Amino acid sequence: MLRDKMLAVIADVNTQVAEREELVECIAIALLTRKNLFILGAPGQAKSYAINAFRSRITGARQFERLLSKQTDEEQLFGRIDLASLLPGSVARSVLERDSQYQQMHISLKSRITNGQDVGDLPERIERHRKALAELYDGEPQVNTSGKIPEADVVFLDEIFKCNDGVLNSLLTALNERKYTNEGHTYLIPTISFFAASNEIPNFNDPQEKILEAL
């Protein structure tokens, strides 16, 4: 079943990308083996197009894409600190979203309001539970990773060698170990495959570019 689906996607993508059969096959192999794939080639060789054409046919997968540059910072890739988690008496949205009891009460409240039913003491119960969570997580910074690499199944980083030194270590850990650490908290990254592309290899003899050799 999986073989037939993958072969169908490969054939479909090959109708859209001329003379790139080997590249399309490599993309498929990377996904099947949960490996990363780096593509080097001159501009105009449909590197990005082939990757995007393939991953657009993966239904249900959370995807992340970024064209890297020297201005790209860690927050753009991995998310930023939720300021609510730093305020006394407040609680980060990510904490509320992970708490099943809070979510169930919130859904019930919304349903009662929508149907014109009496909400009873539900708002008070929700607020008490929120305060309890705020007390439990008080002073513990939370990173909002929604829509970023720590919540992506498939990642495409274009012009990967353009990234700056500040994001290099975090990016290496994500690529090699599927982990990201921020404010002492380590997040496991579910990404199946990282895809990356570049028009050129850095000059590793240049002191400013030698740091990219590990990447």
Phi, psi and omega in degrees: 000308179297319179300314181296320179295316181294318178297324179293319178294316179302313180297320181295315180295322181296337176285341181261338183239110185284135173056039177230034183300319181295318178297315180298320178295321178296321177299315179297317180297319179301316180293318182292329183257003179057042178250168176265155181225126176249133183240123179249132179183159179293159177303146176087010180261015173064029178298302182295322182298317181296316179297313182294323179296321181288310186289339177292343180265003177268101185281141176083357182270137174280128188237150178224135179223140178208134170272112186280149176208177178296339181273350179294127179248172185297324181296325180293334181265320190244354181103167183237163178297131175283113184300331180299331181288346181262350182269132178302131178085355180256166179219140182293147179300324181298326177293316179296322181290332180276342184274110185295322181295317178298317181296320179296317179294322180294318178296318179297318179297315180298319180295317180295319180295317181298322183268005178071025181269161177291129182276346178059224181263014183301317178300321179293321179295321178296317181293321177297320180292321178297317179296324178295320178293321178297322178291320183294320184257017182301127177079004180258105182300138178242135179262129177276103184260009182301127178076010182246181184306319182297352178236020184253141176273327179228129183237135175236118180246103182275146183051055188297331181284357177275356182293154182269169183301329185296329182259355188299311183297317179296321180293320178297318179295321179295316182293317188271324188243354183057046179222155174216131181243130178215131180053039176079359181252127180260128180252130174282133183261126185277004189304128177287309181216140169261130174249138180219152180218154177204151176274345184203159174265137179299159174274099186288352174279346178278121182307327182285336182255351183297331180298337181282354183299323179296322179294000000 
